[in-house]
Amino acid sequence: MEAFRRQRVGRRRRHRKKQHEIKPVSCAHESCIMELRKWMKDVAGFSTELTPAVFHDTGRGLRTKKSVRSGDCIISLPKCILITTETAFTTQIGTYLKQWYPKLQPQACIAVFLVWERHRHKQSHWYPYITSLPEDFTTPPYFTDKELSYLPDLVQMKARDEKKKVVNTFDEIVTFSKQYWTEFYKVLTYKDYRWAWSVVNTRSVYMEMEHCEYLDESEPNNIALAPFLDLLNHSPTANIKAEYNPNTALYEITTYDSYKPYDQVFISYGCLGSHKLFLNYGFCIPGNVNDEVELEEHVSKVIKREKIQHRDKKINLLKQKGLVSGMTCSNEGLSWKFWIAMETLVMDWDQLSRILALYLSRQKWSSLMTVDITEETATPAAKNLARGIIQEGLFQVRHRERYIEQNTSDADDATHVDLAQMLLTLEKSILTKCLPK
C-alpha cells in the first residue's frame, strides 16, 4: 500500500452540511506509468483493464475500467517480467551471486540485483519497472532511533530487530563485494541497499521456486517482484486467490469480490493486524478487524510485582504448553489462552498438581481448565490479575504518548510520528475495551 490514511482534524465550512466524497485522481498518464506499461506490452504482450489512480485514503492504487464479477481474473503476468532469484542468477552478475559467501538469503539476493540494475540506469532491461517504484518507504529501517522510540514497546523491539537485520546483511554484502566484486562495492551504499531491501519486503508476492544450491536455505526461496501488480493495495476484507500457473506460465490473481467501473480493486496480504502491517509494509488501517495486542510483556511485568505462588514453575508450564505466545486481546475481548494463563497463575499449587496428574493420564491439555473460559466464567482472582495486566498496558501507552508529546521535533518525519501515534491509539482502544469489570 503506497500510503496510509492520516487522521487529521480540519475546519469545515459552516455552510457545508455534509462532507463530499473525494474522488480519486488518475495517474495513468504519468511518464513512469506510461513507460512501464509500454515496456510490459513490448516484452510480454501485457494488457489489463486496471488503471492507476491516487485515492485519498490509500494513496496510489489500481481501479477497474469495467465491472468485475466474483471469479474473474483481475491481472495475469507472464513469468518473463517477474523478478525472482532465478532472474538474478541468469544475468551478468550471476557469477558473483553464485560465489557469495556466506550464501545470500533470497531477499538479499534480489535486493543486490535491484541495487545493481538501478545503478545501470537506462542500460538496465528493468529500468521502466525500477523508475515506477517508490523512492522511499515508511517501514522500520527508515525510522531513526529516536522515531523508533515512539512506537509501542513490543512493536518497537521488533522494529529495531528488523532495522538491525538490514544493517547486518548490508555489512556482510560490503565485506564480500569489497574483496570479490569491487565494481559493485564502489556503487554500493546503505541508502540504496535499504531501498532495495524494502522494495522486496513490501512488494513481493509468494511464488515457490525450485531449490537453489547457491542460496542460504534458512529462509524459503518463494518470493517474486511483480511489476504493475504491486500497485494493488491491501484490504483486510478482500477475497482473492493469487498463484503462479505453471501450465500458462502466468502469475494470476483471481478475485471473489465484485467491483463497479472505477472502483478501486484490492488484494489481501493475509489476516494481518496493524502491528504486522506496519512492521512488514509500513502502514496501518484504521478499524482493522485483525488488530490485536500481545500481552506477554505486560504479564511478565505484573506477575513480578504480584505474590504468585510457584510463579516460575507456572510460567514454565505455560511455556511448555504454548500458552504464553497466545496471550492477546482484540476488539472481541481477551483470548482464551490469556484466561487459561490467569487461572493457572492464581490457582493453588496443590490443586494445579492434581489437575496436571489428570492431564497426564488423559493426554489432553483441555482437561486443565474449562474449555470455554471467558471473563464471565473466570474466578475473581483471575479477573483481578487480568485487570492489573490490562491497566499496566494502558499505563505504558499513556506513558509513550506523553513521551511523544514532549520529545517530537521538526527533525522527526511527520509520517513516522503519525504511524507511531496510530499504533498507540489502536492499542489504547483495544485495551480499554478489554479491561475486566
C-alpha positions in Angstrom: 0.0 0.0 0.0 1.5 3.3 -1.1 0.2 5.3 1.9 -1.9 5.1 5.0 -4.8 7.2 5.9 -3.8 10.1 8.1 -6.4 11.1 10.6 -6.4 14.9 10.5 -8.9 17.3 12.1 -9.7 20.2 9.7 -12.0 23.1 9.9 -15.2 22.6 8.0 -17.0 25.4 6.3 -20.3 26.1 8.2 -22.4 26.1 5.1 -21.4 22.6 4.2 -24.0 20.1 5.6 -22.0 17.1 4.7 -18.6 16.1 3.5 -18.4 15.5 -0.2 -16.6 12.3 -1.4 -13.1 12.9 -2.5 -12.7 11.5 -6.0 -9.6 9.6 -7.0 -7.2 11.2 -9.4 -5.9 9.3 -12.3 -2.1 8.9 -12.6 -2.2 6.7 -15.7 -0.6 9.5 -17.8 2.4 9.9 -15.5 5.5 9.2 -17.6 6.8 6.4 -15.3 3.5 4.6 -15.5 3.2 5.0 -19.3 6.8 3.8 -19.8 6.1 0.8 -17.5 3.0 -0.3 -19.4 4.7 0.2 -22.8 7.6 -1.9 -21.7 5.4 -4.7 -20.3 3.4 -4.7 -23.5 6.5 -4.8 -25.7 8.2 -7.5 -23.6 5.3 -9.7 -22.8 2.2 -8.5 -24.6 0.7 -7.4 -21.2 -2.7 -5.7 -21.2 -5.2 -5.0 -18.4 -8.4 -3.3 -17.6 -6.9 -1.9 -14.4 -5.6 1.6 -14.3 -3.6 3.6 -11.7 -5.1 6.3 -9.6 -4.4 8.2 -6.4 -7.0 7.6 -3.7 -7.5 9.9 -0.7 -7.3 7.0 1.8 -4.8 4.6 0.4 -2.6 6.6 -1.9 -1.7 5.1 -5.3 -3.6 2.0 -6.3 -5.5 0.4 -9.2 -9.1 0.8 -10.2 -11.1 -1.1 -12.8 -12.4 0.4 -16.1 -15.2 -2.2 -16.3 -17.4 -4.3 -14.0 -15.6 -7.1 -12.2 -17.5 -10.2 -11.0 -16.6 -12.8 -8.5 -14.3 -15.4 -10.1 -12.8 -13.0 -12.6 -9.0 -12.9 -13.1 -8.1 -9.3 -12.5 -4.5 -9.5 -13.6 -2.1 -12.0 -15.0 1.7 -11.5 -15.5 4.0 -13.6 -17.7 6.9 -15.2 -15.9 9.4 -13.3 -18.1 8.5 -10.0 -16.3 8.7 -11.4 -12.8 11.9 -10.8 -10.8 13.0 -13.8 -8.8 16.3 -15.2 -7.6 16.3 -17.2 -10.8 16.3 -13.9 -12.7 19.3 -12.6 -10.7 21.3 -15.8 -11.2 20.8 -15.8 -15.0 22.0 -12.2 -15.6 25.6 -11.0 -16.0 26.0 -10.7 -12.2 25.0 -14.3 -11.7 28.7 -15.4 -11.5 29.2 -13.2 -8.4 26.0 -14.2 -6.8 26.8 -17.9 -7.1 30.2 -17.4 -5.4 28.8 -15.3 -2.5 29.9 -16.3 1.0 28.2 -16.6 3.3 25.4 -17.5 0.9 22.7 -14.9 0.4 19.1 -15.3 1.6 16.5 -14.9 -1.3 15.5 -11.4 -0.2 19.1 -10.2 0.0 19.9 -11.8 -3.4 17.1 -9.9 -5.1 18.0 -6.7 -3.2 21.6 -6.9 -4.6 20.2 -7.5 -8.1 18.0 -4.4 -7.7 20.8 -2.2 -6.5 22.9 -3.2 -9.5 20.2 -2.8 -12.0 19.3 0.6 -10.6 22.9 1.7 -10.9 22.8 0.7 -14.6 20.0 3.2 -15.1 18.7 3.2 -18.7 21.1 0.3 -19.7 19.0 -2.0 -17.4 16.4 -4.1 -19.0 14.3 -3.4 -15.8 14.7 0.3 -15.9 11.0 1.1 -16.6 9.9 -1.0 -13.6 12.6 0.4 -11.3 11.6 4.0 -12.1 8.0 3.2 -11.2 8.9 2.1 -7.7 8.7 4.5 -4.6 11.8 6.4 -3.7 11.4 5.6 0.0 9.3 3.8 2.4 7.7 4.1 5.9 9.0 0.7 7.2 11.2 0.4 10.3 14.6 0.6 8.5 13.6 4.2 7.5 12.9 5.3 11.1 15.6 7.0 13.1 16.4 5.5 16.5 14.5 8.4 18.1 11.5 7.8 15.9 11.6 4.1 16.8 11.4 5.1 20.5 7.9 6.5 19.8 6.5 3.0 19.0 4.7 0.7 21.5 7.1 -1.4 23.4 6.7 -4.8 21.6 6.4 -3.2 18.1 9.5 -1.1 18.9 11.5 -4.2 19.8 10.5 -6.0 16.6 11.1 -2.8 14.5 14.6 -2.5 16.0 15.3 -6.1 15.1 14.2 -5.5 11.5 16.4 -2.5 11.2 19.3 -4.3 12.7 18.8 -7.2 10.2 19.1 -4.9 7.3 22.2 -3.3 8.7 23.8 -6.7 9.3 23.1 -8.1 5.9 24.4 -4.9 4.3 27.6 -5.2 6.3 28.0 -8.8 5.0 27.5 -7.7 1.4 30.0 -4.9 1.8 32.6 -7.4 3.2 32.2 -9.8 0.2 31.9 -7.2 -2.5 35.0 -5.3 -1.3 37.1 -8.4 -1.8 35.5 -10.1 -4.8 33.3 -7.6 -6.7 34.9 -4.2 -6.5 32.8 -2.7 -9.2 29.7 -3.3 -7.1 31.4 -2.2 -3.9 32.2 1.2 -5.4 28.5 1.9 -6.1 27.0 0.2 -3.0 25.6 2.5 -0.3 23.4 1.7 2.7 20.7 4.0 1.4 20.5 2.1 -1.9 20.5 -1.3 -0.2 17.9 -0.2 2.3 15.7 0.9 -0.6 16.2 -2.4 -2.4 15.5 -4.5 0.7 12.3 -2.5 1.3 11.1 -2.9 -2.2 11.4 -6.7 -1.9 9.9 -6.7 1.6 6.9 -4.6 0.8 6.1 -5.5 -2.8 7.0 -9.2 -3.4 4.4 -11.9 -4.0 4.5 -15.6 -3.0 5.9 -17.8 -5.7 7.5 -21.1 -4.9 10.8 -21.6 -6.7 13.0 -24.6 -7.3 15.8 -25.5 -4.8 18.9 -23.4 -5.4 22.3 -24.6 -4.2 23.6 -21.0 -4.2 21.2 -19.6 -1.6 21.1 -19.8 2.2 18.4 -22.3 2.9 17.5 -20.9 6.3 14.7 -19.0 4.5 12.4 -20.3 1.8 13.0 -19.3 -1.8 9.5 -18.2 -2.5 9.4 -14.5 -3.4 9.0 -12.6 -6.7 8.6 -9.0 -7.7 5.6 -8.5 -10.0 5.6 -5.2 -12.0 2.3 -3.3 -12.1 0.6 -5.9 -10.0 2.4 -4.4 -7.0 0.3 -1.3 -7.3 -2.7 -3.2 -5.9 -3.5 -2.1 -2.3 -4.3 -4.3 0.6 -7.7 -4.6 2.2 -8.3 -7.0 5.2 -11.7 -7.9 3.7 -10.5 -8.6 0.1 -11.2 -12.2 -1.0 -8.7 -13.3 -3.6 -6.5 -16.2 -4.9 -3.0 -15.5 -6.1 -0.8 -18.1 -7.6 1.6 -19.0 -10.4 0.1 -21.2 -13.0 2.8 -23.4 -14.5 0.5 -24.5 -17.3 0.2 -21.0 -18.7 3.4 -19.6 -17.2 1.3 -16.8 -15.7 1.1 -15.3 -12.3 -2.6 -14.8 -11.8 -4.9 -13.1 -9.3 -8.5 -14.1 -9.1 -10.9 -12.0 -7.1 -14.0 -13.3 -5.4 -15.4 -9.8 -4.8 -17.4 -7.7 -7.2 -16.5 -4.2 -8.4 -18.3 -1.5 -10.3 -16.4 0.5 -13.0 -13.9 2.9 -11.5 -13.9 1.1 -8.1 -10.5 0.6 -6.5 -9.6 -3.1 -6.7 -7.9 -4.7 -3.7 -5.9 -7.8 -2.8 -5.2 -9.2 0.7 -1.8 -9.7 2.3 -3.5 -12.1 4.7 -5.2 -11.7 8.1 -2.7 -9.2 9.5 -3.2 -6.8 12.3 -1.8 -3.2 12.2 1.3 -4.2 14.1 2.4 -6.7 11.4 1.2 -4.5 8.6 3.5 -1.7 9.9 6.5 -4.0 10.5 6.3 -5.6 7.1 4.7 -2.9 4.9 4.9 0.4 6.7 1.2 1.3 7.1 -1.8 0.9 9.3 -5.5 0.5 8.6 -8.0 2.3 10.9 -10.7 -0.2 12.1 -8.7 -3.2 11.0 -10.7 -6.3 12.1 -7.5 -8.3 12.6 -6.0 -5.9 15.1 -4.8 -7.4 18.4 -2.4 -6.5 21.3 0.1 -9.0 22.6 0.1 -9.2 26.4 3.2 -11.3 27.2 5.4 -8.3 28.2 2.7 -6.8 30.3 2.0 -10.2 32.0 5.7 -10.5 32.8 5.9 -7.1 34.4 2.8 -7.5 36.5 3.5 -11.0 37.9 6.9 -10.0 39.0 5.2 -7.5 41.3 2.5 -9.9 42.5 2.9 -12.6 45.0 2.3 -15.6 42.8 2.8 -19.0 44.4 5.3 -21.1 42.5 5.4 -18.4 39.8 8.4 -19.8 37.9 7.0 -23.3 37.8 3.7 -22.0 36.5 5.3 -19.8 33.8 7.4 -22.8 32.6 4.3 -24.9 32.5 2.5 -22.3 30.3 5.5 -22.0 28.0 5.7 -25.8 27.6 2.0 -25.9 26.5 2.4 -23.0 24.1 0.1 -20.7 26.0 2.4 -17.7 26.6 2.6 -16.5 22.9 -1.1 -16.7 22.6 -1.9 -14.2 25.3 -3.6 -11.5 23.3 -6.6 -9.2 23.3 -8.6 -7.8 20.4 -11.9 -6.0 19.8 -13.6 -9.3 20.6 -12.0 -9.5 24.0 -9.2 -11.3 25.9 -8.1 -14.6 24.3 -8.9 -18.0 25.7 -5.1 -18.6 26.2 -4.9 -15.5 28.3 -7.7 -16.6 30.6 -6.1 -20.1 30.9 -2.9 -18.4 31.9 -4.6 -16.2 34.5 -6.4 -19.2 36.1 -3.1 -21.1 36.1 -1.2 -18.3 37.8 -3.8 -17.7 40.6 -4.6 -21.4 41.3 -3.4 -23.1 44.4 -0.4 -25.3 43.6 -1.9 -28.5 45.1 -5.0 -28.1 43.1 -3.0 -27.5 39.9 -0.8 -30.5 40.7 -3.9 -32.7 40.8 -5.2 -31.3 37.5 -1.8 -31.9 36.0 -1.9 -35.5 37.1 -5.3 -35.8 35.4 -3.9 -34.3 32.3 -1.0 -36.8 32.2 -3.5 -39.6 32.4 -5.8 -38.2 29.6 -3.1 -36.7 27.5 -5.4 -33.7 26.8 -4.4 -30.3 27.9 -8.0 -29.1 27.7 -8.6 -31.1 30.9 -6.6 -28.4 32.7 -9.4 -25.8 32.6 -12.9 -25.2 31.3 -12.5 -25.0 27.5 -14.9 -22.1 27.1 -13.4 -19.9 29.9 -14.2 -16.2 29.5 -14.4 -13.1 31.6 -17.9 -14.1 32.7 -16.7 -17.6 33.9 -13.3 -16.6 35.3 -12.7 -16.7 39.0 -12.4 -13.3 40.9 -8.7 -13.8 41.5 -8.1 -14.4 37.8 -10.1 -11.3 37.0 -8.1 -9.2 39.4 -4.9 -10.3 37.9 -6.2 -9.7 34.4 -7.3 -6.2 35.4 -3.9 -5.4 36.7 -2.2 -6.6 33.4 -4.5 -4.5 31.2 -4.0 -1.5 33.4 -0.3 -2.0 33.0 -0.7 -2.0 29.2 -2.8 1.2 29.4 -0.2 2.9 31.6 2.6 2.1 29.1 0.5 3.5 26.2 -0.2 6.8 28.1 3.5 7.0 29.1 4.6 6.6 25.5 2.0 9.2 24.3 3.4 11.7 26.8 6.9 10.9 25.7 6.0 11.7 22.1 4.3 15.0 23.1 7.4 16.1 25.0 10.1 14.9 22.5 8.9 15.3 19.0 10.7 18.0 16.9 10.8 19.3 13.4 13.6 16.9 12.7 11.2 14.0 13.0 9.5 12.6 9.9 5.8 13.6 10.4 4.6 10.4 8.7 6.7 8.2 11.1 5.3 10.1 14.1 1.7 9.7 12.8 2.2 6.0 12.4 3.5 5.6 16.0 0.5 7.6 17.3 -1.9 5.5 15.3 -0.4 2.3 16.7 -0.7 3.7 20.2 -4.3 4.8 19.7 -5.3 1.3 18.4 -3.6 -0.3 21.4 -5.3 2.0 23.9 -8.7 1.4 22.2 -8.4 -2.3 22.4 -7.0 -2.4 25.9 -9.8 -0.1 27.2 -12.5 -2.4 25.7 -10.9 -5.5 27.2 -10.4 -4.1 30.8 -12.3 -6.6 33.0 -15.1 -5.0 35.0 
